[in-house]
Amino acid sequence: MLNIQTVSVIGANGTMGATVAGLIAAFGNAKVFLICRKKEAALKAVETAVGSVRADSIRKKLIPCTYEDFESCVGQSDWVFESVAEDTVVKSEIYQRIERCRKPELIVTTGTSGFSINELGKNFNTAGQKRFFGTHFFNPPYVLTLCEVIRTGKTDPALFSDMQAYLEKVLHRDVIETADAPAFLGNRIGFHFLNKALQYAVRYSKEGGIDYIDAVLGPFTGRGMTPLITVDFVGLDVHKAIVDNIYAHSMDYDHSAFLLPDFVLKLIAQGKLGVKTKEGFFKTVANGDKTKQVLVYDIASGDLRPIRKYKLPFAMQMVSHLSAGNYGKAMQALKDDASGEALICRHFLASYIAYAFTTAGNVSPKLADADIAMTTGFNWIGPLALTQALGGYGEVLKMAAQADFEGNLAARLRGIGEKGITAAPFDYRKSLRAVL
């Protein structure tokens, strides 16, 4: 097992950097330097780290630092976790600075959510490249335990294996290895679904758009948070960066699903980035009687309006059956309903399964890794678990044929076939929620 006693987190002013620092201090019992541009940001990062793991006892292990302390911190460290802005120029500058002060046994990893690990690794010399790889955590890491690890062609295999063991046994991560592909595995599958939901919000803008699609794809379909609330939480700018990167560097059968709708670009240009700016797709306002009201962006009008409560019969039936523990009846209610909303829902679930299976086959050594990624990284039902919940591959294929809106879904599923579809690593019942 690796003996990691001292860690530098570069870019600890960001939520991910600070919360990973909290994990390392709490579970790894290591001293952690939180390196930020300004001391005030570093002090705030300490509070974020402590709050993220709800353990004030780690405070003494967290050392707030600035870039003036960079060489001293890195020179003392066993591991450097880079979590700076998703900008290759910024990252390259950081790596070149690490290269000048690193000790030979230093491990350097990047938390990038999608840049090529092989390309980033070229900033190091031959010895440094052997000790560099990707460790992609998910936010918030204390709750979402996935960590994708990505090696370069130069990474030392033994070190890579040792780091996987450290992440699993010391930091209590669910670790999967992925290929160095755009957005890796979890984000590739997840943001396909999320951006497709945005596109359908535009397609159905007259029916309600954003809150309409969220009502169709509610928690009863296997998501802890509805898709467009998720994008608002992630940040519209972050969502754009991820889907733009996938669109630019991939070319699969559903490539167009990563095209960002124009209305999102408009909101980003206005600085309305979601939860972090207190306005994006949603905005909470105070009424005169001191109560609060949630407004939603109406794509058709371009204005905010009160969020609607959609009474969708198929969704209400599903929730009723799930409340009673009748999972088979809940899924049958979805499959039997002929409404437009149920068709949209069936299309999305079949599309999710098809895209996840296709992507996992290209990016990860095991199909079950897609379920690990989506369950522990997104708090979503995994594609294998969803296939089981729906009654098996044949039922999913029938669903796809009934709701094949783009004309390629059923063919894609038939091309995948039933061969290789294994048992789900998680019980689907834990993901299907009796909530509208």
Residue, then its C-alpha position, 0 to 999 in steps of 0.5 A: m500500500l502506498n504510504i502517502q503522508t503529505v499531499s498538495v492540492i493545486g486549485a483548492n479554491g474550487t469546490m472539487g479541489a477543496t472537497v477532495a482535500g477533505l477526503i484525503a485529510a479525513f480518510g488518508n490521515a495526510k497533511v494537505f497543502l491547499i494551494c490557491r491564488k489568494k490566502e483568503a481563498a485558501l482559508k475559505a477552502v479549508e472551511t469547505a474541506v472541513g464542512s464537506v466531510r463534517a469533521d472539524s478534527i481534520r482542520k489541523k491537517l489542512i494547511p492554507c497556502t498560496y502560489e508563493d508557497f508552491e515549490s515548498c509544498v510540492g517539494q515536500s509532497d508524496w502526491v500532487f492532485e491538480s484541480v485547476a481550471e479546465d484550460t490546457v494552457v493553465k494546466s501546462e503552466i502548473y505541470q512545468r512548475i511541478e517539473r522544476c521542483r518535484k522529488p523523483e518519487l512524487i505522484v502527480t494526478t489530474g482531476t480533469s473531467g475530460f481532457s486527454i491524459n496522454e496529452l497533458g502528460k507530455n508536459f513532464n519529462t520521461a521520469g515524470q510521465k511514468r508517475f502521472f495519470g488521471t484521478h477523476f472524482f465526482n462532486p460532492p465526493y463525500v457522497l458520490t464515491l466514484c473515481e475514474v482512473i486513466r493511465t497514459g501510455k507511459t504510466d508505470p503499471a505497478l504504481f497505477s495499480d498501487m494508486q487504485a488500491y489506495l483510492e479503494k482501501v484508504l479513500h473508500r472510492d469505487v474505482i473504475e479504469t477507463a480509456d483516455a477517451p473524451a469525458f471518460l465513462g461516467n460523464r460521457i454517458g451522463f452528459h449524453f442524457l442531460n444534453k439530450a434532455l435540453q434538446y428535448a426541452v427545446r423540442y417541447s417548449k410549447e408544452g412547457g420545456i424545462d420543467y415539462i421534461d423534468a416531470v417526464l424524467g422524474p426520480f421514478t425513472g431512477r435519478g436522484m435529481t431530475p436532469l435539468i435541475t442537475v444541469d443547473f446544479v452542475g453549472l451551465d458553463v461547466h455543462k457547456a465545457i463538457v459537451d463541447n469537448i465531447y462533441a469536438h473530440s468524438m464521433d459516435y452514432d449519436h454525436s449530435a446529442f452533444l450539440l448545446p441548444d442556443f438558449v443555454l448559450k444565451l443564459i451563459a452570456q447573461g451570466k446566469l449559470g445556475v445554482k452558483t449564480k442563483e439563476g439559470f434554468f431556475k430562480t427562487v424569489a421571495n414573495g411579499d408574504k415572505t414565502k418563496q417561489v421557484l421560477v423556471y426559464d420558459i424557452a418559448s417566451g424567454d422569460l421566467r414563470p412559476i414552475r408547474k406541477y404536471k399531472l402525468p397519469f403514467a408517472m402518477q401510476m408508477v409512483s403509486h406502484l413504487s410506494a407499494g413496492n410493486y416494481g414490476k407493476a410500475m414498469q408495466a405502467l410505463k410500458d403500457d401507457a400510450s401518452g406522448e409523455a410516456l413515449i418520451c420517457r420510454h425513448f429516453l430510457a432505451s436511449y440511455i441503455a443503448y448509449a451506455f452499453t455502446t460507450a462502455g464497450n469502447v471505454s471500459p473493460k467491463l459492461a458493469d463499469a457503466d452501472i458503477a459509474m452511473t450509480t456511484g458517480f451520478n446517483w442514477i440507476g445503472p443501465l444493466a439495473l434498468t434493463q433488469a427492472l424493465g424486464g430484460y433486453g427483449e423488453v427494452l428492444k420493444m420499448a425502443a421500437q415503439a419510441d424510436f424518435e430519431g430512427n436509429l435507436a432500435a437498430r443500435l440496440r439490435g446491433i448490441g444484442e443480448k450477448g455480454i449483458t451481465a447481472a447488474p452490480f446494484d439492486y435496481r430497487k434502490s434507485l427507483r424513487a416513489v417521487l414525482 
